[in-house]
Amino acid sequence: MEEQIRKLTKLVIWLSIIVFVICLAFRRPITYKGYFSCIESTVSVVTVFFIMYERVLWRYIPWNRPPVLRKSYSGVIKYLDKDIPKEKHIDIKIKQTFFSVCIETKTDINSSYTIMSSIVKEHDNYVLYYTYITDPDAVVQQSNPIQFGTCRMVLNKKNDILRGKYWTTRRSIGDIEWRAENVF
């Protein structure tokens, strides 16, 4: 992410210079007020560009972007419950911007929400790390209380299949696989 931020910073600086020079060429200011007007215009244009880039444009400009995750996945959690292997279906919804990935999951008795996340490059693979808090349904909260967890998901090249592991503050661990909903 640091590399992407450096590239974005360079882009913003160059865009600022270009917009300022264009503004000077068209307005031909004579007084300080005219120069400040060009500065105000430059800041406005660059701010609008930055907001649009952070929210939407980064998905379509491939030179400086993290992997683009799908909006929804369907998955399977494999875990041990009292030394008995079990599986559980999970639905995943993702909201992503250039700087953030928010993940919401839902099982038959539980949901979880992202506290923090990051996509990093490890040995030529992208890996999604995220920390979450669970929000169990009231009827199971006694046996399955609120907990914090962390997940490490390795992305494939198309970002349509993610595989990884999770671990929680209750010392539970498991394997997890997500598939983009249109892959099944």
Disulfide bonds with the S-S distance in Angstrom:
none
